[in-house]
Amino acid sequence: MIKEFCAENFTNIPTAIRNGAGRIELCDNLAVGGTTPSTGVIEEVVAYAGEKSIPVMTIIRPRGGDFVYNDIELKIMHTDLIEAKKIGTDGVVIGCLTNDGWLDEEALELLIETAEGLQITFHMAFDVLNKENQLKAIDWLAEHDVHRILTHGGPSGTAIEANFDHLKELINYANDRITILPGGGITDKNVKSVVMALQVDEVHGTKIVGE
């Protein structure tokens, strides 16, 4: 079972790995849900985690707020992804939507093509989609070789346990075509019960291995 530790910069990564983190999602600015870390941070984390054989997934997100990006923001994301790939990140975490509540297919196709050879996670922008579009998004993302979808299974601020039914629906629908990665409100205290309830192999959180 992989415990993916959501890290803000380098600071807590050594402790998290010692405490059992099996993968790192690397961010800056977790107060706004995570933005792209600096190249210096990516370089040091990739070097440190690489020595311990722990993969690093770098978020590519230019700002907080919504997930509808203009052309300049997409250029920034494209450049940041290229740089993270050059530095040696094992994967990237992306998510782009349209104003009408669907995946920004054109933006995603560009980023997915640029990320060739890396693992790709679609982040919690997924939770903004309505339930019907979430199922369609699973189809689209699986067809475009995205590896996993990070989801809370419901509105942020709800307990993860309150979203078990919907998460199970998503997991069943995905049917091993793409990994559904539960996150948000999973800690070292409830991780075992979440894993047992959902029968998943991967879980995500900022407190997944304790503080």
C-alpha positions as CSV (number, residue, x, y, z in Angstrom):
1,M,0.0,0.0,0.0
2,I,1.4,3.4,-1.0
3,K,1.0,6.3,1.3
4,E,1.5,9.4,-0.9
5,F,2.6,12.3,1.3
6,C,1.5,15.8,0.1
7,A,4.5,18.0,0.8
8,E,4.9,21.7,0.9
9,N,8.5,22.3,-0.3
10,F,11.4,20.2,1.1
11,T,11.0,20.8,4.9
12,N,9.0,17.8,6.1
13,I,10.0,15.3,3.4
14,P,12.9,13.6,5.3
15,T,10.6,12.9,8.3
16,A,7.7,11.8,6.0
17,I,9.9,9.3,4.2
18,R,11.3,8.0,7.6
19,N,7.7,7.6,8.7
20,G,6.7,5.5,5.8
21,A,5.7,7.8,2.9
22,G,6.0,5.7,-0.3
23,R,5.5,8.6,-2.8
24,I,5.7,12.4,-2.6
25,E,3.3,14.9,-4.1
26,L,5.4,18.0,-4.2
27,C,3.7,21.4,-3.9
28,D,4.2,25.0,-2.8
29,N,1.4,27.1,-1.2
30,L,-0.8,24.4,0.3
31,A,-2.9,27.1,1.8
32,V,-4.4,27.6,-1.7
33,G,-4.4,23.9,-2.5
34,G,-0.9,23.7,-3.9
35,T,1.0,25.4,-6.7
36,T,4.2,24.6,-8.7
37,P,7.3,24.6,-6.5
38,S,10.5,26.3,-7.6
39,T,13.0,24.5,-9.7
40,G,15.5,24.5,-6.8
41,V,13.0,22.8,-4.5
42,I,12.1,20.2,-7.2
43,E,15.9,19.5,-7.7
44,E,16.6,18.9,-4.0
45,V,13.5,16.8,-3.4
46,V,14.1,14.6,-6.5
47,A,17.7,14.1,-5.4
48,Y,16.9,13.3,-1.8
49,A,13.8,11.1,-2.5
50,G,15.6,9.4,-5.4
51,E,18.3,8.2,-3.1
52,K,15.6,6.5,-1.1
53,S,13.8,5.1,-4.2
54,I,10.7,7.3,-3.4
55,P,9.0,8.7,-6.5
56,V,8.2,12.4,-6.7
57,M,5.0,13.8,-8.3
58,T,5.4,17.5,-8.9
59,I,2.2,19.6,-9.1
60,I,2.0,21.9,-12.2
61,R,-0.4,24.7,-11.2
62,P,0.3,28.3,-11.7
63,R,-2.0,29.8,-9.0
64,G,-4.7,29.1,-6.5
65,G,-8.3,29.6,-7.3
66,D,-10.2,27.8,-10.0
67,F,-8.9,25.4,-12.6
68,V,-9.8,27.4,-15.7
69,Y,-6.6,28.7,-17.2
70,N,-6.0,31.3,-19.9
71,D,-3.4,31.0,-22.7
72,I,-0.6,32.7,-20.7
73,E,-1.2,30.5,-17.7
74,L,-1.1,27.4,-19.9
75,K,2.2,28.6,-21.4
76,I,3.6,28.9,-17.8
77,M,2.4,25.4,-17.0
78,H,3.9,24.0,-20.2
79,T,7.3,25.6,-19.4
80,D,7.1,24.4,-15.7
81,L,6.3,20.9,-16.8
82,I,9.3,20.8,-19.2
83,E,11.6,22.1,-16.5
84,A,10.3,19.6,-13.9
85,K,10.8,16.8,-16.4
86,K,14.4,17.9,-17.2
87,I,15.2,18.0,-13.4
88,G,14.0,14.4,-13.1
89,T,10.6,14.4,-11.5
90,D,9.0,11.0,-11.7
91,G,5.6,12.4,-12.5
92,V,3.4,15.4,-12.6
93,V,0.0,16.4,-11.1
94,I,-2.2,18.4,-13.4
95,G,-5.8,19.5,-13.9
96,C,-7.5,21.9,-16.3
97,L,-11.2,22.6,-16.7
98,T,-13.5,24.7,-18.9
99,N,-15.9,27.4,-17.8
100,D,-18.8,25.0,-18.5
101,G,-17.6,22.3,-16.1
102,W,-15.8,19.9,-18.4
103,L,-12.1,18.9,-18.9
104,D,-10.1,21.4,-20.9
105,E,-9.2,18.7,-23.5
106,E,-6.9,20.9,-25.6
107,A,-4.9,22.0,-22.6
108,L,-4.7,18.5,-21.2
109,E,-3.6,16.9,-24.5
110,L,-0.7,19.4,-24.7
111,L,0.4,18.8,-21.1
112,I,-0.1,15.0,-21.4
113,E,2.0,14.9,-24.6
114,T,4.7,17.0,-22.9
115,A,4.7,14.7,-19.9
116,E,5.4,11.6,-22.0
117,G,7.4,9.0,-20.0
118,L,6.2,10.4,-16.7
119,Q,3.4,9.3,-14.4
120,I,0.4,11.6,-14.6
121,T,-2.1,12.4,-11.8
122,F,-5.2,14.4,-12.4
123,H,-5.7,16.4,-9.2
124,M,-8.8,17.5,-7.2
125,A,-10.0,19.7,-10.0
126,F,-11.9,16.4,-10.6
127,D,-14.1,17.2,-7.6
128,V,-15.4,20.3,-9.3
129,L,-17.1,18.3,-12.0
130,N,-20.7,17.1,-11.6
131,K,-21.1,13.4,-11.0
132,E,-22.1,12.6,-14.5
133,N,-19.1,14.4,-15.9
134,Q,-16.9,12.7,-13.4
135,L,-17.7,9.3,-14.9
136,K,-17.1,10.7,-18.4
137,A,-13.8,12.2,-17.2
138,I,-12.7,8.8,-15.9
139,D,-13.2,7.5,-19.5
140,W,-11.4,10.4,-21.1
141,L,-8.4,10.4,-18.7
142,A,-8.0,6.6,-18.9
143,E,-8.1,6.7,-22.7
144,H,-5.3,9.4,-22.6
145,D,-3.0,7.3,-20.4
146,V,-3.4,9.3,-17.2
147,H,-2.3,7.0,-14.3
148,R,-4.5,8.2,-11.5
149,I,-7.2,10.6,-10.3
150,L,-6.9,12.3,-6.9
151,T,-10.3,12.8,-5.4
152,H,-12.0,13.5,-2.1
153,G,-15.2,12.0,-3.4
154,G,-17.2,15.0,-2.3
155,P,-17.1,18.7,-1.3
156,S,-13.9,19.9,0.5
157,G,-14.6,20.1,4.2
158,T,-16.6,16.9,4.3
159,A,-15.2,14.0,6.2
160,I,-13.7,11.4,3.8
161,E,-15.9,8.8,5.5
162,A,-19.0,10.6,4.3
163,N,-17.9,10.1,0.7
164,F,-17.2,6.4,0.8
165,D,-20.2,5.5,-1.3
166,H,-19.3,7.9,-4.1
167,L,-15.6,6.9,-3.9
168,K,-16.7,3.2,-4.2
169,E,-18.8,4.1,-7.3
170,L,-15.8,5.9,-8.9
171,I,-13.5,3.0,-8.1
172,N,-15.9,0.4,-9.5
173,Y,-16.5,2.5,-12.6
174,A,-12.8,3.0,-13.2
175,N,-12.5,-0.8,-13.1
176,D,-8.6,-0.8,-13.0
177,R,-8.4,1.3,-16.2
178,I,-7.1,4.2,-14.0
179,T,-6.3,4.4,-10.3
180,I,-8.7,6.4,-8.1
181,L,-6.5,7.9,-5.3
182,P,-8.5,9.0,-2.3
183,G,-7.3,12.1,-0.5
184,G,-8.4,14.9,1.8
185,G,-8.9,14.2,5.5
186,I,-6.9,10.9,5.5
187,T,-4.4,10.8,8.3
188,D,-2.2,8.2,10.1
189,K,-5.2,7.8,12.5
190,N,-7.9,6.7,9.9
191,V,-5.8,5.4,7.0
192,K,-6.3,1.8,7.8
193,S,-10.1,2.1,8.0
194,V,-10.1,4.1,4.8
195,V,-8.1,1.4,3.0
196,M,-10.2,-1.4,4.3
197,A,-13.5,0.3,3.4
198,L,-12.5,1.3,-0.1
199,Q,-10.1,-1.7,-0.8
200,V,-7.5,0.7,-2.4
201,D,-3.7,0.3,-2.7
202,E,-2.9,4.0,-2.7
203,V,-3.9,6.9,-0.4
204,H,-3.0,10.6,-0.2
205,G,-2.7,13.3,2.4
206,T,-0.6,15.9,4.2
207,K,-0.9,13.9,7.5
208,I,-0.9,10.4,6.0
209,V,2.2,9.4,8.0
210,G,1.6,11.6,11.0
211,E,2.9,15.1,11.7
